[in-house]
Amino acid sequence: MIIYSVELFDKHTEMLKSEIEIPKEKVHEVSKIMGWSSDAERAFLNGIAGFNVNIEQAKSLETLLGKKFYASDLIIQISGGEVQ
């Protein structure tokens, strides 16, 4: 099973601070927010790609996911990974 998430890293230490799970039914909306090509979306869906998230994308993802997470002291990435 692949879990999709927004990952929040401390900009100074690069340590993972938090993860926000993305419900599978919202992945196609996430793709639109991220502006992915069909190849990039497929790689994400298959759990083999991660992407940096800019400020505008972060704000749109906050709205979609109903959670506030953007902060200027964070590196924000989005990825999919297999959980066993």
ZIGI-V915327 format. One record per helix or strand of 3 or more residues. SS is the DSSP state (H for helix, E for strand). FROM is the first residue (numbers start at 0). TO is the last residue. If there is no record, write none. Layout:
BEGIN
ss->SS from->FROM to->TO
ss->SS from->FROM to->TO
END
This chain:
BEGIN
ss->E from->1 to->9
ss->E from->15 to->21
ss->H from->23 to->33
ss->H from->37 to->44
ss->E from->49 to->51
ss->H from->54 to->64
ss->E from->73 to->81
END
